[in-house]
């Protein structure tokens, strides 16, 4: 288990999955319109893939942060 916790790829995938859950929550709640979902996925997916490609966590973290900002702008 400790190998999984220290693996950067695992953290990138986990952050991407968390972002996908946040996007799905926006869909289920009905708060987000199509442009919001497209914007969230357009940023989340490439940033997670960039994190896997570059073997860094920060692109996936930025993608998750953008999804959270989009979600907060909808609830405000």
Secondary structure as UniProt FT lines:
FT   HELIX           2..6
FT   HELIX           8..29
FT   HELIX           34..54
FT   HELIX           58..75
//
